[in-house]
């Protein structure tokens, strides 16, 4: 990459980092950088004199994208599949655009909450079975600390209402699996469509060098429209399927 070490760089020359400098800038350990390299999440560095590997801005931007995907709860295997779908020649700016799009569509971050506070916000006492059912619905996750949970506050009210519905634990788990699988498939197809029909043509047109801001703005406008379309399509499809199922009995 040929730039100065530590990211200073001469004007017009991309900065270059050793593995230690890259790890420090990304806020991860050297071991993590090397682990991501062995998993194929990071491209290999350019090997310079004395067999020293040098990384560039693209590596730093890719680490930031990986961090954003992990923040959303994606496993490393899922992140691998996600990154494999990206063009191999993305610049640091393109990766920053992608990260901005990912972050703008992410749900609200989960919050840590004690059982006492959980019950206060739920408006009722919760048995261990209630907690199991809320976990099965994706409302909360247990943590290593006793009686402390990671809560998705946006789902709490609905989850509490469903506690009194006579549906067993296994059915809830099976329903959640179906919804997640189909939601993920729809999201992947929408992401592919957005990348091919919107992002790539805009990037290649060169009309606006600051396409990061433009893409974030476009994504923000698209999000409510896409979510509403998905909800409406699901409601109509489910109603039709239920009518058909009960008519045939």
Biotite code that builds the C-alpha atoms (Angstrom):
import biotite.structure as struc

atoms = struc.array([
    struc.Atom([0.000, 0.000, 0.000], chain_id="A", res_id=1, res_name="UNK", atom_name="CA", element="C"),
    struc.Atom([3.102, 2.079, 0.256], chain_id="A", res_id=2, res_name="UNK", atom_name="CA", element="C"),
    struc.Atom([1.845, 4.829, 2.600], chain_id="A", res_id=3, res_name="UNK", atom_name="CA", element="C"),
    struc.Atom([3.414, 6.053, 5.798], chain_id="A", res_id=4, res_name="UNK", atom_name="CA", element="C"),
    struc.Atom([2.888, 3.974, 8.864], chain_id="A", res_id=5, res_name="UNK", atom_name="CA", element="C"),
    struc.Atom([0.271, 4.779, 11.461], chain_id="A", res_id=6, res_name="UNK", atom_name="CA", element="C"),
    struc.Atom([-2.204, 6.292, 9.006], chain_id="A", res_id=7, res_name="UNK", atom_name="CA", element="C"),
    struc.Atom([-0.459, 9.657, 8.580], chain_id="A", res_id=8, res_name="UNK", atom_name="CA", element="C"),
    struc.Atom([0.267, 9.084, 4.910], chain_id="A", res_id=9, res_name="UNK", atom_name="CA", element="C"),
    struc.Atom([1.611, 11.520, 2.329], chain_id="A", res_id=10, res_name="UNK", atom_name="CA", element="C"),
    struc.Atom([-0.987, 13.517, 0.470], chain_id="A", res_id=11, res_name="UNK", atom_name="CA", element="C"),
    struc.Atom([-2.684, 11.289, -2.101], chain_id="A", res_id=12, res_name="UNK", atom_name="CA", element="C"),
    struc.Atom([-1.156, 8.132, -0.645], chain_id="A", res_id=13, res_name="UNK", atom_name="CA", element="C"),
    struc.Atom([-3.364, 5.715, 1.284], chain_id="A", res_id=14, res_name="UNK", atom_name="CA", element="C"),
    struc.Atom([-2.226, 5.164, 4.876], chain_id="A", res_id=15, res_name="UNK", atom_name="CA", element="C"),
    struc.Atom([-0.815, 1.819, 5.879], chain_id="A", res_id=16, res_name="UNK", atom_name="CA", element="C"),
    struc.Atom([-0.915, 0.089, 9.263], chain_id="A", res_id=17, res_name="UNK", atom_name="CA", element="C"),
    struc.Atom([0.925, -2.754, 10.896], chain_id="A", res_id=18, res_name="UNK", atom_name="CA", element="C"),
    struc.Atom([-1.289, -5.353, 12.558], chain_id="A", res_id=19, res_name="UNK", atom_name="CA", element="C"),
    struc.Atom([-0.730, -3.685, 15.945], chain_id="A", res_id=20, res_name="UNK", atom_name="CA", element="C"),
    struc.Atom([-1.690, -0.267, 14.587], chain_id="A", res_id=21, res_name="UNK", atom_name="CA", element="C"),
    struc.Atom([-4.751, -1.661, 12.832], chain_id="A", res_id=22, res_name="UNK", atom_name="CA", element="C"),
    struc.Atom([-5.929, -3.431, 15.983], chain_id="A", res_id=23, res_name="UNK", atom_name="CA", element="C"),
    struc.Atom([-5.446, -0.273, 18.071], chain_id="A", res_id=24, res_name="UNK", atom_name="CA", element="C"),
    struc.Atom([-7.389, 1.898, 15.622], chain_id="A", res_id=25, res_name="UNK", atom_name="CA", element="C"),
    struc.Atom([-10.216, -0.647, 15.349], chain_id="A", res_id=26, res_name="UNK", atom_name="CA", element="C"),
    struc.Atom([-10.413, -1.194, 19.108], chain_id="A", res_id=27, res_name="UNK", atom_name="CA", element="C"),
    struc.Atom([-9.798, -4.931, 18.887], chain_id="A", res_id=28, res_name="UNK", atom_name="CA", element="C"),
    struc.Atom([-6.917, -7.224, 19.760], chain_id="A", res_id=29, res_name="UNK", atom_name="CA", element="C"),
    struc.Atom([-4.204, -8.368, 17.380], chain_id="A", res_id=30, res_name="UNK", atom_name="CA", element="C"),
    struc.Atom([-5.433, -11.896, 17.976], chain_id="A", res_id=31, res_name="UNK", atom_name="CA", element="C"),
    struc.Atom([-8.900, -10.872, 16.752], chain_id="A", res_id=32, res_name="UNK", atom_name="CA", element="C"),
    struc.Atom([-7.484, -9.343, 13.563], chain_id="A", res_id=33, res_name="UNK", atom_name="CA", element="C"),
    struc.Atom([-5.535, -12.503, 12.802], chain_id="A", res_id=34, res_name="UNK", atom_name="CA", element="C"),
    struc.Atom([-8.515, -14.700, 13.656], chain_id="A", res_id=35, res_name="UNK", atom_name="CA", element="C"),
    struc.Atom([-10.719, -12.758, 11.238], chain_id="A", res_id=36, res_name="UNK", atom_name="CA", element="C"),
    struc.Atom([-8.004, -13.195, 8.624], chain_id="A", res_id=37, res_name="UNK", atom_name="CA", element="C"),
    struc.Atom([-7.985, -16.973, 9.019], chain_id="A", res_id=38, res_name="UNK", atom_name="CA", element="C"),
    struc.Atom([-11.804, -17.028, 8.731], chain_id="A", res_id=39, res_name="UNK", atom_name="CA", element="C"),
    struc.Atom([-11.659, -15.008, 5.514], chain_id="A", res_id=40, res_name="UNK", atom_name="CA", element="C"),
    struc.Atom([-13.458, -12.013, 7.024], chain_id="A", res_id=41, res_name="UNK", atom_name="CA", element="C"),
    struc.Atom([-10.436, -9.786, 6.319], chain_id="A", res_id=42, res_name="UNK", atom_name="CA", element="C"),
    struc.Atom([-8.364, -9.823, 3.122], chain_id="A", res_id=43, res_name="UNK", atom_name="CA", element="C"),
    struc.Atom([-4.676, -10.661, 3.637], chain_id="A", res_id=44, res_name="UNK", atom_name="CA", element="C"),
    struc.Atom([-2.270, -7.753, 4.192], chain_id="A", res_id=45, res_name="UNK", atom_name="CA", element="C"),
    struc.Atom([0.321, -6.615, 1.714], chain_id="A", res_id=46, res_name="UNK", atom_name="CA", element="C"),
    struc.Atom([3.640, -8.156, 2.720], chain_id="A", res_id=47, res_name="UNK", atom_name="CA", element="C"),
    struc.Atom([6.422, -5.582, 2.782], chain_id="A", res_id=48, res_name="UNK", atom_name="CA", element="C"),
    struc.Atom([10.118, -5.615, 3.693], chain_id="A", res_id=49, res_name="UNK", atom_name="CA", element="C"),
    struc.Atom([11.155, -7.994, 6.475], chain_id="A", res_id=50, res_name="UNK", atom_name="CA", element="C"),
    struc.Atom([7.924, -9.922, 5.887], chain_id="A", res_id=51, res_name="UNK", atom_name="CA", element="C"),
    struc.Atom([5.879, -7.306, 7.733], chain_id="A", res_id=52, res_name="UNK", atom_name="CA", element="C"),
    struc.Atom([2.192, -7.239, 6.795], chain_id="A", res_id=53, res_name="UNK", atom_name="CA", element="C"),
    struc.Atom([0.639, -3.856, 6.023], chain_id="A", res_id=54, res_name="UNK", atom_name="CA", element="C"),
    struc.Atom([-3.091, -3.133, 6.183], chain_id="A", res_id=55, res_name="UNK", atom_name="CA", element="C"),
    struc.Atom([-5.009, -0.229, 4.687], chain_id="A", res_id=56, res_name="UNK", atom_name="CA", element="C"),
    struc.Atom([-8.186, 1.823, 5.197], chain_id="A", res_id=57, res_name="UNK", atom_name="CA", element="C"),
    struc.Atom([-10.272, -0.957, 3.618], chain_id="A", res_id=58, res_name="UNK", atom_name="CA", element="C"),
    struc.Atom([-9.251, -3.330, 6.400], chain_id="A", res_id=59, res_name="UNK", atom_name="CA", element="C"),
    struc.Atom([-10.176, -0.746, 9.028], chain_id="A", res_id=60, res_name="UNK", atom_name="CA", element="C"),
    struc.Atom([-13.552, -0.095, 7.386], chain_id="A", res_id=61, res_name="UNK", atom_name="CA", element="C"),
    struc.Atom([-14.224, -3.831, 7.115], chain_id="A", res_id=62, res_name="UNK", atom_name="CA", element="C"),
    struc.Atom([-13.495, -4.298, 10.824], chain_id="A", res_id=63, res_name="UNK", atom_name="CA", element="C"),
    struc.Atom([-15.998, -1.526, 11.594], chain_id="A", res_id=64, res_name="UNK", atom_name="CA", element="C"),
    struc.Atom([-18.603, -3.275, 9.428], chain_id="A", res_id=65, res_name="UNK", atom_name="CA", element="C"),
    struc.Atom([-17.975, -6.595, 11.194], chain_id="A", res_id=66, res_name="UNK", atom_name="CA", element="C"),
    struc.Atom([-18.414, -4.848, 14.547], chain_id="A", res_id=67, res_name="UNK", atom_name="CA", element="C"),
    struc.Atom([-21.739, -3.371, 13.379], chain_id="A", res_id=68, res_name="UNK", atom_name="CA", element="C"),
    struc.Atom([-22.974, -6.772, 12.202], chain_id="A", res_id=69, res_name="UNK", atom_name="CA", element="C"),
    struc.Atom([-21.988, -8.355, 15.521], chain_id="A", res_id=70, res_name="UNK", atom_name="CA", element="C"),
    struc.Atom([-23.823, -5.572, 17.363], chain_id="A", res_id=71, res_name="UNK", atom_name="CA", element="C"),
    struc.Atom([-26.961, -6.734, 15.581], chain_id="A", res_id=72, res_name="UNK", atom_name="CA", element="C"),
    struc.Atom([-26.445, -10.236, 16.930], chain_id="A", res_id=73, res_name="UNK", atom_name="CA", element="C"),
    struc.Atom([-25.100, -11.943, 13.812], chain_id="A", res_id=74, res_name="UNK", atom_name="CA", element="C"),
    struc.Atom([-22.887, -14.978, 14.350], chain_id="A", res_id=75, res_name="UNK", atom_name="CA", element="C"),
    struc.Atom([-19.481, -15.206, 12.699], chain_id="A", res_id=76, res_name="UNK", atom_name="CA", element="C"),
    struc.Atom([-20.832, -17.816, 10.280], chain_id="A", res_id=77, res_name="UNK", atom_name="CA", element="C"),
    struc.Atom([-23.644, -15.439, 9.263], chain_id="A", res_id=78, res_name="UNK", atom_name="CA", element="C"),
    struc.Atom([-21.161, -12.563, 8.916], chain_id="A", res_id=79, res_name="UNK", atom_name="CA", element="C"),
    struc.Atom([-18.992, -14.744, 6.670], chain_id="A", res_id=80, res_name="UNK", atom_name="CA", element="C"),
    struc.Atom([-21.957, -15.398, 4.375], chain_id="A", res_id=81, res_name="UNK", atom_name="CA", element="C"),
    struc.Atom([-22.874, -11.708, 4.461], chain_id="A", res_id=82, res_name="UNK", atom_name="CA", element="C"),
    struc.Atom([-19.399, -10.522, 3.494], chain_id="A", res_id=83, res_name="UNK", atom_name="CA", element="C"),
    struc.Atom([-19.061, -13.146, 0.755], chain_id="A", res_id=84, res_name="UNK", atom_name="CA", element="C"),
    struc.Atom([-21.931, -11.421, -1.075], chain_id="A", res_id=85, res_name="UNK", atom_name="CA", element="C"),
    struc.Atom([-20.093, -8.070, -1.200], chain_id="A", res_id=86, res_name="UNK", atom_name="CA", element="C"),
    struc.Atom([-17.981, -7.133, -4.234], chain_id="A", res_id=87, res_name="UNK", atom_name="CA", element="C"),
    struc.Atom([-14.313, -7.914, -3.500], chain_id="A", res_id=88, res_name="UNK", atom_name="CA", element="C"),
    struc.Atom([-13.021, -4.505, -4.651], chain_id="A", res_id=89, res_name="UNK", atom_name="CA", element="C"),
    struc.Atom([-15.006, -2.253, -2.301], chain_id="A", res_id=90, res_name="UNK", atom_name="CA", element="C"),
    struc.Atom([-13.131, 0.828, -1.136], chain_id="A", res_id=91, res_name="UNK", atom_name="CA", element="C"),
    struc.Atom([-13.050, 2.066, 2.453], chain_id="A", res_id=92, res_name="UNK", atom_name="CA", element="C"),
    struc.Atom([-15.705, 4.663, 1.535], chain_id="A", res_id=93, res_name="UNK", atom_name="CA", element="C"),
    struc.Atom([-17.956, 2.013, -0.001], chain_id="A", res_id=94, res_name="UNK", atom_name="CA", element="C"),
    struc.Atom([-17.623, -0.120, 3.117], chain_id="A", res_id=95, res_name="UNK", atom_name="CA", element="C"),
    struc.Atom([-18.474, 2.930, 5.230], chain_id="A", res_id=96, res_name="UNK", atom_name="CA", element="C"),
    struc.Atom([-21.626, 3.418, 3.131], chain_id="A", res_id=97, res_name="UNK", atom_name="CA", element="C"),
    struc.Atom([-22.545, -0.215, 3.649], chain_id="A", res_id=98, res_name="UNK", atom_name="CA", element="C"),
    struc.Atom([-21.996, 0.062, 7.389], chain_id="A", res_id=99, res_name="UNK", atom_name="CA", element="C"),
    struc.Atom([-24.158, 3.205, 7.522], chain_id="A", res_id=100, res_name="UNK", atom_name="CA", element="C"),
    struc.Atom([-26.965, 1.389, 5.724], chain_id="A", res_id=101, res_name="UNK", atom_name="CA", element="C"),
    struc.Atom([-26.686, -1.591, 8.059], chain_id="A", res_id=102, res_name="UNK", atom_name="CA", element="C"),
    struc.Atom([-26.736, 0.630, 11.146], chain_id="A", res_id=103, res_name="UNK", atom_name="CA", element="C"),
    struc.Atom([-29.669, 2.745, 9.926], chain_id="A", res_id=104, res_name="UNK", atom_name="CA", element="C"),
    struc.Atom([-31.821, -0.368, 9.499], chain_id="A", res_id=105, res_name="UNK", atom_name="CA", element="C"),
    struc.Atom([-30.799, -1.969, 12.782], chain_id="A", res_id=106, res_name="UNK", atom_name="CA", element="C"),
    struc.Atom([-33.410, -2.300, 15.525], chain_id="A", res_id=107, res_name="UNK", atom_name="CA", element="C"),
    struc.Atom([-32.986, -0.411, 18.745], chain_id="A", res_id=108, res_name="UNK", atom_name="CA", element="C"),
    struc.Atom([-30.150, -1.781, 20.834], chain_id="A", res_id=109, res_name="UNK", atom_name="CA", element="C"),
    struc.Atom([-31.140, -4.195, 23.578], chain_id="A", res_id=110, res_name="UNK", atom_name="CA", element="C"),
    struc.Atom([-30.818, -2.952, 27.132], chain_id="A", res_id=111, res_name="UNK", atom_name="CA", element="C"),
    struc.Atom([-29.709, -4.694, 30.307], chain_id="A", res_id=112, res_name="UNK", atom_name="CA", element="C"),
    struc.Atom([-32.442, -5.046, 32.897], chain_id="A", res_id=113, res_name="UNK", atom_name="CA", element="C"),
    struc.Atom([-32.918, -6.777, 36.233], chain_id="A", res_id=114, res_name="UNK", atom_name="CA", element="C"),
    struc.Atom([-35.835, -9.073, 36.896], chain_id="A", res_id=115, res_name="UNK", atom_name="CA", element="C"),
    struc.Atom([-37.339, -6.590, 39.350], chain_id="A", res_id=116, res_name="UNK", atom_name="CA", element="C"),
    struc.Atom([-37.260, -3.797, 36.748], chain_id="A", res_id=117, res_name="UNK", atom_name="CA", element="C"),
    struc.Atom([-38.555, -6.209, 34.096], chain_id="A", res_id=118, res_name="UNK", atom_name="CA", element="C"),
    struc.Atom([-41.589, -7.040, 36.232], chain_id="A", res_id=119, res_name="UNK", atom_name="CA", element="C"),
    struc.Atom([-42.189, -3.369, 36.968], chain_id="A", res_id=120, res_name="UNK", atom_name="CA", element="C"),
    struc.Atom([-42.251, -2.538, 33.262], chain_id="A", res_id=121, res_name="UNK", atom_name="CA", element="C"),
    struc.Atom([-44.319, -5.624, 32.468], chain_id="A", res_id=122, res_name="UNK", atom_name="CA", element="C"),
    struc.Atom([-46.853, -4.580, 35.094], chain_id="A", res_id=123, res_name="UNK", atom_name="CA", element="C"),
    struc.Atom([-47.013, -8.050, 36.646], chain_id="A", res_id=124, res_name="UNK", atom_name="CA", element="C"),
    struc.Atom([-45.002, -10.711, 38.404], chain_id="A", res_id=125, res_name="UNK", atom_name="CA", element="C"),
    struc.Atom([-43.268, -13.126, 36.047], chain_id="A", res_id=126, res_name="UNK", atom_name="CA", element="C"),
    struc.Atom([-42.789, -16.815, 36.737], chain_id="A", res_id=127, res_name="UNK", atom_name="CA", element="C"),
    struc.Atom([-39.798, -18.737, 35.405], chain_id="A", res_id=128, res_name="UNK", atom_name="CA", element="C"),
    struc.Atom([-42.121, -20.164, 32.744], chain_id="A", res_id=129, res_name="UNK", atom_name="CA", element="C"),
    struc.Atom([-43.144, -16.631, 31.753], chain_id="A", res_id=130, res_name="UNK", atom_name="CA", element="C"),
    struc.Atom([-39.480, -15.701, 31.351], chain_id="A", res_id=131, res_name="UNK", atom_name="CA", element="C"),
    struc.Atom([-38.891, -18.810, 29.240], chain_id="A", res_id=132, res_name="UNK", atom_name="CA", element="C"),
    struc.Atom([-41.792, -17.862, 26.968], chain_id="A", res_id=133, res_name="UNK", atom_name="CA", element="C"),
    struc.Atom([-40.559, -14.271, 26.622], chain_id="A", res_id=134, res_name="UNK", atom_name="CA", element="C"),
    struc.Atom([-37.120, -15.615, 25.688], chain_id="A", res_id=135, res_name="UNK", atom_name="CA", element="C"),
    struc.Atom([-38.677, -17.955, 23.130], chain_id="A", res_id=136, res_name="UNK", atom_name="CA", element="C"),
    struc.Atom([-40.468, -14.989, 21.555], chain_id="A", res_id=137, res_name="UNK", atom_name="CA", element="C"),
    struc.Atom([-37.196, -13.038, 21.291], chain_id="A", res_id=138, res_name="UNK", atom_name="CA", element="C"),
    struc.Atom([-38.313, -10.417, 23.813], chain_id="A", res_id=139, res_name="UNK", atom_name="CA", element="C"),
    struc.Atom([-35.341, -11.037, 26.080], chain_id="A", res_id=140, res_name="UNK", atom_name="CA", element="C"),
    struc.Atom([-32.202, -13.117, 26.509], chain_id="A", res_id=141, res_name="UNK", atom_name="CA", element="C"),
    struc.Atom([-30.648, -14.398, 29.701], chain_id="A", res_id=142, res_name="UNK", atom_name="CA", element="C"),
    struc.Atom([-27.171, -13.235, 30.658], chain_id="A", res_id=143, res_name="UNK", atom_name="CA", element="C"),
    struc.Atom([-24.396, -14.784, 32.714], chain_id="A", res_id=144, res_name="UNK", atom_name="CA", element="C"),
    struc.Atom([-25.656, -12.855, 35.742], chain_id="A", res_id=145, res_name="UNK", atom_name="CA", element="C"),
    struc.Atom([-28.591, -14.316, 37.644], chain_id="A", res_id=146, res_name="UNK", atom_name="CA", element="C"),
    struc.Atom([-31.869, -12.431, 37.177], chain_id="A", res_id=147, res_name="UNK", atom_name="CA", element="C"),
    struc.Atom([-30.348, -10.027, 34.646], chain_id="A", res_id=148, res_name="UNK", atom_name="CA", element="C"),
    struc.Atom([-31.548, -9.978, 31.046], chain_id="A", res_id=149, res_name="UNK", atom_name="CA", element="C"),
    struc.Atom([-31.014, -8.285, 27.686], chain_id="A", res_id=150, res_name="UNK", atom_name="CA", element="C"),
    struc.Atom([-34.383, -6.823, 26.756], chain_id="A", res_id=151, res_name="UNK", atom_name="CA", element="C"),
    struc.Atom([-35.847, -5.650, 23.464], chain_id="A", res_id=152, res_name="UNK", atom_name="CA", element="C"),
    struc.Atom([-38.130, -3.007, 24.915], chain_id="A", res_id=153, res_name="UNK", atom_name="CA", element="C"),
    struc.Atom([-40.105, -2.589, 21.682], chain_id="A", res_id=154, res_name="UNK", atom_name="CA", element="C"),
    struc.Atom([-41.408, -6.159, 22.002], chain_id="A", res_id=155, res_name="UNK", atom_name="CA", element="C"),
    struc.Atom([-42.131, -6.218, 25.723], chain_id="A", res_id=156, res_name="UNK", atom_name="CA", element="C"),
    struc.Atom([-45.787, -5.110, 25.652], chain_id="A", res_id=157, res_name="UNK", atom_name="CA", element="C"),
    struc.Atom([-46.722, -7.578, 22.912], chain_id="A", res_id=158, res_name="UNK", atom_name="CA", element="C"),
    struc.Atom([-44.782, -10.366, 24.628], chain_id="A", res_id=159, res_name="UNK", atom_name="CA", element="C"),
    struc.Atom([-46.563, -9.815, 27.939], chain_id="A", res_id=160, res_name="UNK", atom_name="CA", element="C"),
    struc.Atom([-49.954, -9.875, 26.200], chain_id="A", res_id=161, res_name="UNK", atom_name="CA", element="C"),
    struc.Atom([-49.061, -13.192, 24.558], chain_id="A", res_id=162, res_name="UNK", atom_name="CA", element="C"),
    struc.Atom([-48.221, -14.768, 27.918], chain_id="A", res_id=163, res_name="UNK", atom_name="CA", element="C"),
    struc.Atom([-51.936, -15.322, 28.519], chain_id="A", res_id=164, res_name="UNK", atom_name="CA", element="C"),
    struc.Atom([-52.546, -16.868, 25.088], chain_id="A", res_id=165, res_name="UNK", atom_name="CA", element="C"),
    struc.Atom([-52.773, -20.702, 25.341], chain_id="A", res_id=166, res_name="UNK", atom_name="CA", element="C"),
    struc.Atom([-49.826, -21.504, 23.054], chain_id="A", res_id=167, res_name="UNK", atom_name="CA", element="C"),
    struc.Atom([-47.179, -23.933, 24.264], chain_id="A", res_id=168, res_name="UNK", atom_name="CA", element="C"),
    struc.Atom([-43.468, -23.188, 24.393], chain_id="A", res_id=169, res_name="UNK", atom_name="CA", element="C"),
    struc.Atom([-42.562, -25.462, 21.475], chain_id="A", res_id=170, res_name="UNK", atom_name="CA", element="C"),
    struc.Atom([-45.094, -23.814, 19.169], chain_id="A", res_id=171, res_name="UNK", atom_name="CA", element="C"),
    struc.Atom([-43.696, -20.378, 19.977], chain_id="A", res_id=172, res_name="UNK", atom_name="CA", element="C"),
    struc.Atom([-40.177, -21.579, 19.172], chain_id="A", res_id=173, res_name="UNK", atom_name="CA", element="C"),
    struc.Atom([-41.301, -23.175, 15.921], chain_id="A", res_id=174, res_name="UNK", atom_name="CA", element="C"),
    struc.Atom([-43.213, -20.025, 14.906], chain_id="A", res_id=175, res_name="UNK", atom_name="CA", element="C"),
    struc.Atom([-40.230, -17.817, 15.651], chain_id="A", res_id=176, res_name="UNK", atom_name="CA", element="C"),
    struc.Atom([-37.954, -20.053, 13.573], chain_id="A", res_id=177, res_name="UNK", atom_name="CA", element="C"),
    struc.Atom([-40.310, -19.824, 10.592], chain_id="A", res_id=178, res_name="UNK", atom_name="CA", element="C"),
    struc.Atom([-40.570, -16.038, 10.863], chain_id="A", res_id=179, res_name="UNK", atom_name="CA", element="C"),
    struc.Atom([-36.809, -15.520, 11.243], chain_id="A", res_id=180, res_name="UNK", atom_name="CA", element="C"),
    struc.Atom([-35.959, -17.746, 8.292], chain_id="A", res_id=181, res_name="UNK", atom_name="CA", element="C"),
    struc.Atom([-38.375, -16.024, 5.939], chain_id="A", res_id=182, res_name="UNK", atom_name="CA", element="C"),
    struc.Atom([-37.552, -12.540, 7.257], chain_id="A", res_id=183, res_name="UNK", atom_name="CA", element="C"),
    struc.Atom([-33.845, -13.197, 6.692], chain_id="A", res_id=184, res_name="UNK", atom_name="CA", element="C"),
    struc.Atom([-34.507, -14.426, 3.158], chain_id="A", res_id=185, res_name="UNK", atom_name="CA", element="C"),
    struc.Atom([-36.560, -11.306, 2.383], chain_id="A", res_id=186, res_name="UNK", atom_name="CA", element="C"),
    struc.Atom([-33.889, -9.049, 3.879], chain_id="A", res_id=187, res_name="UNK", atom_name="CA", element="C"),
    struc.Atom([-31.122, -10.696, 1.855], chain_id="A", res_id=188, res_name="UNK", atom_name="CA", element="C"),
    struc.Atom([-33.110, -10.327, -1.363], chain_id="A", res_id=189, res_name="UNK", atom_name="CA", element="C"),
    struc.Atom([-33.914, -6.677, -0.611], chain_id="A", res_id=190, res_name="UNK", atom_name="CA", element="C"),
    struc.Atom([-30.255, -5.977, 0.205], chain_id="A", res_id=191, res_name="UNK", atom_name="CA", element="C"),
    struc.Atom([-29.181, -7.590, -3.082], chain_id="A", res_id=192, res_name="UNK", atom_name="CA", element="C"),
    struc.Atom([-31.773, -5.575, -5.013], chain_id="A", res_id=193, res_name="UNK", atom_name="CA", element="C"),
    struc.Atom([-30.759, -2.320, -3.304], chain_id="A", res_id=194, res_name="UNK", atom_name="CA", element="C"),
    struc.Atom([-27.080, -2.975, -3.979], chain_id="A", res_id=195, res_name="UNK", atom_name="CA", element="C"),
    struc.Atom([-27.547, -3.870, -7.646], chain_id="A", res_id=196, res_name="UNK", atom_name="CA", element="C"),
    struc.Atom([-30.211, -1.335, -8.598], chain_id="A", res_id=197, res_name="UNK", atom_name="CA", element="C"),
    struc.Atom([-29.418, 1.637, -6.353], chain_id="A", res_id=198, res_name="UNK", atom_name="CA", element="C"),
    struc.Atom([-26.067, 1.543, -4.621], chain_id="A", res_id=199, res_name="UNK", atom_name="CA", element="C"),
    struc.Atom([-23.798, 0.295, -7.439], chain_id="A", res_id=200, res_name="UNK", atom_name="CA", element="C"),
    struc.Atom([-25.236, 2.567, -10.197], chain_id="A", res_id=201, res_name="UNK", atom_name="CA", element="C"),
    struc.Atom([-25.082, 5.600, -7.891], chain_id="A", res_id=202, res_name="UNK", atom_name="CA", element="C"),
    struc.Atom([-21.505, 4.831, -6.861], chain_id="A", res_id=203, res_name="UNK", atom_name="CA", element="C"),
    struc.Atom([-20.388, 4.287, -10.453], chain_id="A", res_id=204, res_name="UNK", atom_name="CA", element="C"),
    struc.Atom([-22.077, 7.426, -11.780], chain_id="A", res_id=205, res_name="UNK", atom_name="CA", element="C"),
    struc.Atom([-19.678, 9.698, -9.891], chain_id="A", res_id=206, res_name="UNK", atom_name="CA", element="C"),
    struc.Atom([-22.370, 12.361, -9.622], chain_id="A", res_id=207, res_name="UNK", atom_name="CA", element="C"),
    struc.Atom([-21.869, 12.935, -5.917], chain_id="A", res_id=208, res_name="UNK", atom_name="CA", element="C"),
    struc.Atom([-18.511, 12.221, -4.252], chain_id="A", res_id=209, res_name="UNK", atom_name="CA", element="C"),
    struc.Atom([-20.232, 12.293, -0.859], chain_id="A", res_id=210, res_name="UNK", atom_name="CA", element="C"),
    struc.Atom([-22.476, 9.311, -1.616], chain_id="A", res_id=211, res_name="UNK", atom_name="CA", element="C"),
    struc.Atom([-22.207, 8.182, 2.023], chain_id="A", res_id=212, res_name="UNK", atom_name="CA", element="C"),
    struc.Atom([-24.537, 11.009, 3.130], chain_id="A", res_id=213, res_name="UNK", atom_name="CA", element="C"),
    struc.Atom([-26.813, 10.471, 0.141], chain_id="A", res_id=214, res_name="UNK", atom_name="CA", element="C"),
    struc.Atom([-27.166, 6.740, 0.768], chain_id="A", res_id=215, res_name="UNK", atom_name="CA", element="C"),
    struc.Atom([-27.886, 7.265, 4.470], chain_id="A", res_id=216, res_name="UNK", atom_name="CA", element="C"),
    struc.Atom([-30.613, 9.754, 3.579], chain_id="A", res_id=217, res_name="UNK", atom_name="CA", element="C"),
    struc.Atom([-32.101, 7.447, 0.964], chain_id="A", res_id=218, res_name="UNK", atom_name="CA", element="C"),
    struc.Atom([-32.014, 4.512, 3.373], chain_id="A", res_id=219, res_name="UNK", atom_name="CA", element="C"),
    struc.Atom([-33.778, 6.526, 6.069], chain_id="A", res_id=220, res_name="UNK", atom_name="CA", element="C"),
    struc.Atom([-36.589, 7.364, 3.629], chain_id="A", res_id=221, res_name="UNK", atom_name="CA", element="C"),
    struc.Atom([-36.887, 3.787, 2.395], chain_id="A", res_id=222, res_name="UNK", atom_name="CA", element="C"),
    struc.Atom([-36.965, 2.083, 5.788], chain_id="A", res_id=223, res_name="UNK", atom_name="CA", element="C"),
    struc.Atom([-40.530, 2.930, 6.909], chain_id="A", res_id=224, res_name="UNK", atom_name="CA", element="C"),
    struc.Atom([-41.887, 2.233, 3.422], chain_id="A", res_id=225, res_name="UNK", atom_name="CA", element="C"),
    struc.Atom([-40.279, -1.217, 3.223], chain_id="A", res_id=226, res_name="UNK", atom_name="CA", element="C"),
    struc.Atom([-41.271, -2.164, 6.766], chain_id="A", res_id=227, res_name="UNK", atom_name="CA", element="C"),
    struc.Atom([-44.880, -1.109, 6.171], chain_id="A", res_id=228, res_name="UNK", atom_name="CA", element="C"),
    struc.Atom([-44.950, -3.045, 2.902], chain_id="A", res_id=229, res_name="UNK", atom_name="CA", element="C"),
    struc.Atom([-43.652, -6.180, 4.632], chain_id="A", res_id=230, res_name="UNK", atom_name="CA", element="C"),
    struc.Atom([-46.143, -5.894, 7.492], chain_id="A", res_id=231, res_name="UNK", atom_name="CA", element="C"),
    struc.Atom([-49.070, -5.289, 5.132], chain_id="A", res_id=232, res_name="UNK", atom_name="CA", element="C"),
    struc.Atom([-48.088, -8.163, 2.831], chain_id="A", res_id=233, res_name="UNK", atom_name="CA", element="C"),
    struc.Atom([-47.696, -10.506, 5.796], chain_id="A", res_id=234, res_name="UNK", atom_name="CA", element="C"),
    struc.Atom([-51.051, -9.533, 7.307], chain_id="A", res_id=235, res_name="UNK", atom_name="CA", element="C"),
    struc.Atom([-52.883, -10.076, 4.024], chain_id="A", res_id=236, res_name="UNK", atom_name="CA", element="C"),
    struc.Atom([-51.124, -13.373, 3.319], chain_id="A", res_id=237, res_name="UNK", atom_name="CA", element="C"),
    struc.Atom([-51.755, -14.690, 6.825], chain_id="A", res_id=238, res_name="UNK", atom_name="CA", element="C"),
    struc.Atom([-55.432, -13.721, 6.714], chain_id="A", res_id=239, res_name="UNK", atom_name="CA", element="C"),
    struc.Atom([-55.843, -15.454, 3.363], chain_id="A", res_id=240, res_name="UNK", atom_name="CA", element="C"),
    struc.Atom([-54.068, -18.603, 4.555], chain_id="A", res_id=241, res_name="UNK", atom_name="CA", element="C"),
    struc.Atom([-56.184, -18.774, 7.716], chain_id="A", res_id=242, res_name="UNK", atom_name="CA", element="C"),
    struc.Atom([-59.427, -18.310, 5.780], chain_id="A", res_id=243, res_name="UNK", atom_name="CA", element="C"),
    struc.Atom([-58.425, -21.054, 3.373], chain_id="A", res_id=244, res_name="UNK", atom_name="CA", element="C"),
    struc.Atom([-57.376, -23.406, 6.184], chain_id="A", res_id=245, res_name="UNK", atom_name="CA", element="C"),
    struc.Atom([-60.598, -23.029, 8.143], chain_id="A", res_id=246, res_name="UNK", atom_name="CA", element="C"),
    struc.Atom([-62.837, -23.146, 5.055], chain_id="A", res_id=247, res_name="UNK", atom_name="CA", element="C"),
    struc.Atom([-61.441, -26.562, 4.212], chain_id="A", res_id=248, res_name="UNK", atom_name="CA", element="C"),
    struc.Atom([-62.392, -28.035, 7.584], chain_id="A", res_id=249, res_name="UNK", atom_name="CA", element="C"),
])
